Amino acid sequence: MNAIEIRDLRKSFGSKQAVRGLDMTVPEGAIYGFIGENGSGKSTTEKLLCGLMIPDGGTVRLFGRACTDAEARSKIGVLIEAPGCFPNLSLWNNMMIHAADLGIENAGREVARVLKTVRMEGAASNKFKNCSLGMKQRIGIAMALLGAPRLLVLDEPINGLDADGMRIMREVLTDITKSCKCTVLISSHILTELEKIATHYGIIRGGEMICEMTAEELDASCRAYTALKAADMNRTKLLLSSRYSRVEEAEDGYIRIYDLTTAEDIAGYLYENGVTIQEIGQSKINLEEYYIDLMNERRVQ
């Protein structure tokens, strides 16, 4: 069963079409990376599927039911923008208030469970206003997890976090899908982090879904290249450009050759021409580079 099935979803604000005939399929148990530029329609789509906005047309189904169905809605946990917490209250009291709003039985036990899930059980007495950004984001996720939802919708939960905060967030989200049997829909601009945890991707532009793919399909679609450094980079690039069709100097200072060839062939050619190679290896473009390539192709069309 799919956790989310969206077909021909549409939403306009005045003359602006925020979502245009969007289709989306999120398999149950997936960590679905929802990717797009600012203003592409990500947050609007998330609000529509959570019932925070009313669509102009199309259908949204959650676990096989219409998103307006009370049982389907009860299976969603949401963190869009910031968690609604009282700054002068402790994390524990904020969580207990939210649990009471949801009518959760055995609230203390449930709050303890979700705090442990997000690695915050030792900070329950901290006031919300004294928490770091990473802690606040995890408390928002903890609130979304109250009541054991089957679907978690997270809008930019890792933006602004430091390296350690991102690592903890990755571990938390991965654990949620395993221990809580929860599907996660997560939007983020930090694609290098998203690539470490996502099992599926959806790329949106101008309110339309450009493509959906699994992590395996992404890996198969990413172009391979040979990267190298040499003593004389300018001469090396000129030599390589005379033989290979696509040679580029990357931001990391390496020269990349995207032609279907081997590192041995390239090294042999440069050796014959008196070039000393310092480093050479083969790799693939990552999610961020794939996304940029895809957006550039769309702008050209």
Secondary structure, DSSP 8 states (H G I E B T S, - for coil): -EEEEEEEEEEEETTEEEEEEEEEEEETT-EEEEE--TTSSHHHHHHHHTTSS--SEEEEEETTEETTSHHHHTTEEEE-SS----TTSBHHHHHHHHHHHTT-SSHHHHHHHHHHHTT-GGGTTSBGGGS-HHHHHHHHHHHHHTT--SEEEEESTTTT--HHHHHHHHHHHHHHHHHS--EEEEE-S-HHHHTTT-SEEEEEETTEEEEEEEHHHHHHHS-EEEEEEESSHHHHHHHHHHH-S-EEE-TTS-EEE-SS--HHHHHHHHHHTT--EEEEEEEE--HHHHHHHHHHHHHH-
